[in-house]
Amino acid sequence: VFLVDTNINPQHARSVRNFLYILVNSFNVSSETIRVGLAKYSDVPHSEFLLSTYHRKGDVLRHIRQFQFKPGGKKMGLALKFILDHHFQEASGSRASQEVPQIAVVISSGPVEDHVHGPAKALRKAGILLYAIGVRDAVWAELREIASSPQENFTSFVPNFSGLSNLAQKLRQELCDTLAKAAPHVDHVSPGTKAFYS
């Protein structure tokens, strides 16, 4: 599940969409393999689509290309609680009960306006791996407070939005490695085949 700070200058929206596009385009998306969800936040969190919404990569990419940014605040703590309550649920397409790895990728571009420690801890306690990505004015200490351990492996920072595309290439490999390590019992599957669990 991607959680995106949408309180950014509209001229940077394309860089964020491109970042998401590069990552998702490298995944094998289907109901049986990798599922993708997207939420955004400013003053209030908003769900773009759930893990259960799309089962084809093309549909996910189409939504990413069109999704809108809106000015407002930076209530990330509220948004972290929102994705735990609304996205990482079996009814929303989560397969945690089948031991499928649960990953959240959080993108922040400035200081948050509420507390992130408790909500981030609740996500980690639920077994969700948290990647914290900071751009521009994001606060390093806040990113580390969100990220899973070891924090240096789960925290990234780029000084400007144009750096996101290079980060996407790097993160793409890390996410694949993390998924492979977290789920040694899930076979690598090609589209149209089922994943078998031991």
N, C-alpha and C positions, 0 to 999 in steps of 0.2 A: 504494500500500500504506500503510495506516495502522498505526502502531506506538504502542500506548497503554500508559501507566504505569497499572497497575491497583492499585497499593498506595495507595489513597486511602480516605477515609472513605466508607462505603456511601451516606451521604446525598448525596454529590456524584456518584455514579455516573450518576444520571439526567441531570445536566448534560452529562456527557461523551458519553453515548449520544445525547442530543439534538443535540449538536454534530456528531457523525458522521452522524446522520440527515439534518440540514439539508443538509450537503455532498453526501452521496450522492444525496439526493432531487433535487438540481439536475443530476445527471449523466445523460447518455444511456447507460445501461448495457446492454451486449449483448456477445456474443463478438467482434463486428466493430468495436465502437466503444470505449467505456470499460469496462475491467475493473477490479474492485475486490478488494483483498485486505486482511486484517486480522490483526494479530498483537498480543499483549500481553506485558508483562513485569513481573516483580517480582524474585524471586530468580533465576528461570529464565524464558527466553522461551517462549512457547507460540503456536502457529499456530491462529487461529480458522477462517479459510478462505483459500484460495489464489486467485490471479487466475483460475485455471481452474475454480474450484468453482461459481460462480453466473453465469448468463448473463441473469438477469432482475432488474431493480431490486427488485421486490417481495421476492424471496428474500434479497437482501442486506439490505434494511431489516428484514426479519423477524429475521434473525440478530442484527443490531445491537441490536434492541429486547430481545433475550433474553440477550445475552452477559454473563458474570459477571465480577466484579472479585474479586481475592483479595489479602489482605495479604501482606507479605513485604518483600524488599529493593528496591533500585533499580539493578539491574545493566543499565544501558542500553547500555554498550559491547558486552556479550555479546549483547544483543538486536539491535543494529545489524548485527553479524556474522551473526546468525541470519537476518535478513530477506534479507541479500545471498545467503547460502548456500541458503536454502529457498524464498524468495518470488520473487526476481528471477532466476529460471531458466526456460529455455524449457519444461522439463517441467512447471513449475508455472503456466504460462500467460503468461510474459513474452514480449513481442514486440519486444524490443530489436533483434533481427536484422532486423526489418522497419522499423526506424527509428521505431517508435512511442515517444513520450516516456515515460520511466520516472520516476515521482515517488513519494517517500516523505514522509509527513506524520507527524512524531514529536511526541508529546504528553508533556511532563514536568511533574511537580508538586512536585519537590524535588531537592536535591543528589543527583547520581549517586554510586554506590559503586565504580565502576571507571573505567577510562580510555576516553574516547569518541573521542579524536583519531584514532587509527589506524583503527578501524572506520568512522568517518564519512568519512575520507579515501578508504578503499577503495571505499565506495559512490559517492562523487563521481567517483573515477577510472573507475568502471564506467559513468559517464554518467548516474547517477541524480541527479535534482534533489532536494535535501533541504530541506524546510520544518521548522523547529524552533519548536514552540509551547510556551510556558511558562505555567503557572498557579501562582498563590499563592507557594509557596516555591522555585520553580524558579530556578536560578542563570543570570543573563543571560550571563555569560562562557561557561558550558557550552553554552548554546543557540547562541551565535555560533560556537563551536568545531565544532558539528554542521552548521550551515546552509551552504547553497551561497552563492556570491558573486553579486551584492553582498549581504552579510549583512543589511543593513537591509531588503532586499526579501524575505528568506527567514526572518526571525526575527520572532516576535510574542510579546507577553506580556500577560496579563490578571491583575489582582491577586486575583480570586476566580473561583470556578467559574461563578457566575451570568453573568459576562461572556463566557462561551464562545459563547452564542447570537449575540451581536452580532458577535463575531469570525468566526463561521461565515459570516455574510452577506458580510462583507468578503473573506474568504479565498475564498469561492465564485467571486467575480469574478476574483480574482487567478489562481486555478488555471485558470479558463477562458482567461484572457489568456495565461498561460504555455503552456498546451497549444496554443493557436492560433499563438503565436510559434515554439514549438519544432517544430511540425509543419506548416509552410506547405504541404507536399506532400500532406497528408492532407485530403481533402475533408471538409467538414461533412456528416455523414450522418444521415439520419433512421432510426428503428428499422426493422430488417428489410432495410436496404440494405447493400451491401458498401463498405468503404473501399478506395479505389484508390490505389495508391502510384506515384509517378512514378519 
